[in-house]
């Protein structure tokens, strides 16, 4: 007697999930080019220059999201790192995106948009995906930390301002100029958002001779190569 071996049918739920379609927003062409080198021409990623500052970033991201469908938005670029939290040459995966100068000065100090009751200066990231990416960077041997990334329209240029920001948001890891704009546009469209920054300089007094922009762009390229595998 010959037995007949049945082949189990593959259900749609057991098939490999399709890979993400990702929109990556950078502020300048040098960042875009570094990301593109790391992504090696993958058609799943659209990498655009948003412009400098939260307003330009929000407008550019909203325009891109209005013309195509994406599963994820990533704000990627270089940034300043807070001393003791993110060293020059390392990466930061945002745990939260905060508009750190959106609010009001008062006799009692800075009052955020949240405290004023006019909305929120905080945009959450996709926490589970951020954790996966953080772990993947670590496994790839890239120096990386996680923490809030601050968005400011005026980049910090003094030790006093750096200390004030660090005291007000103790876990802050980095500051840049576009994250909140990108994140707000993504949030309004209901698309998850992440922010990934390569650290080129320390937050504080502006010392251009100490900036390591080429090194940070190289790190950004390496991070983008990992993203290609993770996403």
C-alpha positions as CSV (number, residue, x, y, z in Angstrom):
1,X,0.0,0.0,0.0
2,X,1.3,3.4,-0.9
3,X,0.7,6.3,1.4
4,X,-0.2,9.7,0.0
5,X,1.7,12.6,1.5
6,X,-0.4,15.8,1.6
7,X,1.1,19.2,1.2
8,X,-0.1,21.7,3.7
9,X,-1.6,24.8,2.1
10,X,0.1,28.1,2.9
11,X,-2.3,30.5,4.4
12,X,-2.0,34.2,3.5
13,X,-1.3,35.0,7.2
14,X,1.7,32.7,7.2
15,X,3.3,34.4,4.2
16,X,6.1,36.9,4.7
17,X,4.6,40.4,5.3
18,X,5.4,42.9,2.6
19,X,8.2,45.3,3.3
20,X,7.5,48.8,4.3
21,X,7.2,51.8,1.9
22,X,9.2,54.5,3.7
23,X,9.4,58.3,3.3
24,X,12.7,59.7,4.5
25,X,12.9,63.5,5.0
26,X,16.3,65.2,5.3
27,X,17.0,68.9,5.7
28,X,19.8,69.3,3.1
29,X,21.2,67.6,0.1
30,X,24.3,66.3,1.8
31,X,22.1,64.3,4.3
32,X,19.9,63.0,1.5
33,X,22.9,61.8,-0.5
34,X,24.3,60.0,2.6
35,X,21.0,58.3,3.2
36,X,20.7,57.3,-0.5
37,X,24.2,55.7,-0.5
38,X,23.3,53.6,2.5
39,X,20.0,52.5,0.9
40,X,21.7,51.4,-2.3
41,X,18.9,52.5,-4.6
42,X,16.1,50.6,-2.9
43,X,12.8,51.6,-4.5
44,X,10.9,51.1,-1.3
45,X,12.4,54.4,0.1
46,X,11.6,57.9,-1.1
47,X,14.3,60.3,0.2
48,X,13.6,64.0,-0.1
49,X,15.1,67.3,1.0
50,X,12.6,69.0,3.3
51,X,14.4,72.2,3.9
52,X,15.8,73.7,7.1
53,X,13.5,74.4,10.1
54,X,10.2,73.0,11.4
55,X,8.0,75.0,9.1
56,X,9.7,74.0,5.8
57,X,9.9,70.4,7.1
58,X,6.2,70.2,7.9
59,X,5.2,71.7,4.6
60,X,7.5,69.5,2.5
61,X,6.4,66.3,4.5
62,X,2.7,67.2,4.2
63,X,3.1,67.7,0.5
64,X,4.8,64.3,0.0
65,X,2.2,62.5,2.1
66,X,-0.6,64.0,0.1
67,X,0.8,62.6,-3.2
68,X,1.7,59.0,-2.2
69,X,1.0,56.4,0.4
70,X,3.7,55.4,2.9
71,X,3.8,53.0,5.9
72,X,6.4,55.1,7.8
73,X,8.0,58.5,7.9
74,X,11.6,58.9,9.0
75,X,13.3,62.2,9.7
76,X,17.0,61.5,9.2
77,X,20.1,63.7,9.4
78,X,22.9,65.1,11.5
79,X,22.5,66.9,14.8
80,X,24.0,68.2,17.9
81,X,24.4,65.8,20.9
82,X,24.0,66.7,24.5
83,X,27.2,66.1,26.4
84,X,27.1,62.9,28.5
85,X,24.1,61.6,26.5
86,X,25.2,61.4,22.8
87,X,28.9,61.6,21.8
88,X,30.1,63.0,18.5
89,X,30.1,60.2,15.9
90,X,27.3,58.3,17.5
91,X,23.6,57.8,16.5
92,X,20.5,58.8,18.4
93,X,17.1,57.0,17.8
94,X,14.5,59.4,19.1
95,X,12.3,58.0,21.9
96,X,10.1,61.2,21.5
97,X,10.2,64.3,19.3
98,X,9.8,67.6,21.2
99,X,9.5,71.2,20.0
100,X,11.7,72.5,22.8
101,X,11.2,76.3,22.0
102,X,7.4,76.2,21.3
103,X,5.8,78.0,24.2
104,X,6.2,81.3,26.1
105,X,8.7,83.0,28.3
106,X,7.3,83.9,31.7
107,X,8.7,85.4,34.9
108,X,8.8,81.8,36.2
109,X,10.7,80.5,33.2
110,X,9.8,78.8,30.0
111,X,6.3,77.4,29.7
112,X,5.7,74.8,27.0
113,X,2.8,74.6,24.7
114,X,1.5,71.8,26.9
115,X,1.6,73.9,30.1
116,X,-0.1,76.8,28.3
117,X,-3.0,74.5,27.3
118,X,-2.7,75.2,23.6
119,X,-1.8,71.7,22.3
120,X,1.3,69.6,22.6
121,X,4.9,70.1,21.8
122,X,5.5,66.4,22.0
123,X,5.0,63.8,19.2
124,X,5.4,60.1,20.1
125,X,7.4,57.8,17.8
126,X,6.6,54.2,16.9
127,X,8.1,52.8,20.1
128,X,8.3,49.1,19.1
129,X,9.9,50.0,15.7
130,X,12.3,52.4,17.4
131,X,13.4,49.7,19.8
132,X,14.0,47.3,16.9
133,X,16.1,49.8,15.0
134,X,18.1,50.6,18.2
135,X,18.8,46.9,18.7
136,X,19.8,46.5,15.0
137,X,22.2,49.4,15.2
138,X,23.8,47.9,18.3
139,X,24.1,44.5,16.6
140,X,25.7,46.2,13.6
141,X,28.4,47.7,16.0
142,X,27.2,51.3,15.6
143,X,27.4,53.5,18.7
144,X,23.9,54.5,19.5
145,X,21.6,55.7,22.2
146,X,17.9,56.5,22.6
147,X,16.3,59.6,24.0
148,X,14.2,62.6,23.2
149,X,15.4,64.6,20.2
150,X,14.6,68.3,20.5
151,X,13.5,70.5,17.6
152,X,14.5,74.2,17.8
153,X,14.1,77.0,15.3
154,X,17.3,78.6,16.7
155,X,20.1,76.1,17.3
156,X,21.8,76.3,20.7
157,X,25.0,78.4,20.7
158,X,25.9,79.0,24.3
159,X,26.6,76.9,27.4
160,X,23.9,78.6,29.3
161,X,21.2,77.6,26.8
162,X,22.5,74.0,26.6
163,X,22.3,73.8,30.4
164,X,18.8,75.2,30.5
165,X,17.6,72.7,27.9
166,X,19.3,69.8,29.7
167,X,17.7,70.9,33.0
168,X,14.3,71.3,31.5
169,X,14.4,68.0,29.5
170,X,16.9,65.9,31.4
171,X,16.8,62.9,29.1
172,X,17.3,64.9,25.9
173,X,19.9,63.3,23.7
174,X,20.1,65.5,20.7
175,X,18.8,68.7,19.1
176,X,18.0,69.5,15.5
177,X,15.7,71.8,13.5
178,X,13.2,69.6,11.6
179,X,11.9,66.7,13.6
180,X,8.7,68.3,15.1
181,X,7.7,69.6,11.7
182,X,8.1,66.2,10.0
183,X,6.4,64.4,12.9
184,X,3.4,66.8,13.0
185,X,2.7,66.3,9.3
186,X,3.0,62.5,9.7
187,X,0.8,62.5,12.8
188,X,-1.9,64.4,11.0
189,X,-1.9,61.8,8.3
190,X,-1.9,58.9,10.7
191,X,1.5,57.6,9.6
192,X,4.0,56.4,12.2
193,X,7.1,58.5,12.5
194,X,10.8,58.0,13.6
195,X,13.7,60.4,14.0
196,X,17.3,59.2,13.6
197,X,20.2,61.5,14.0
198,X,24.0,61.2,13.6
199,X,25.9,63.5,16.0
200,X,28.3,65.9,14.4
201,X,28.9,68.3,17.3
202,X,28.1,68.9,21.0
203,X,25.2,71.1,21.9
204,X,26.6,74.3,23.4
205,X,29.0,77.0,22.3
206,X,29.4,77.1,18.5
207,X,32.9,75.8,17.7
208,X,33.0,75.0,14.0
209,X,36.5,73.6,14.2
210,X,35.2,70.9,16.5
211,X,32.4,69.8,14.2
212,X,32.7,66.5,12.5
213,X,30.2,66.7,9.7
214,X,31.9,64.3,7.3
215,X,32.1,61.7,10.0
216,X,28.5,62.2,11.0
217,X,27.4,61.8,7.3
218,X,29.4,58.6,7.1
219,X,27.6,57.3,10.3
220,X,24.3,58.3,8.7
221,X,25.1,56.3,5.6
222,X,26.0,53.3,7.8
223,X,22.7,53.6,9.7
224,X,20.7,53.8,6.5
225,X,22.3,50.5,5.3
226,X,20.9,48.9,8.5
227,X,17.5,50.5,7.9
228,X,17.4,48.8,4.5
229,X,17.5,45.4,6.3
230,X,15.3,46.2,9.3
231,X,12.5,47.9,7.4
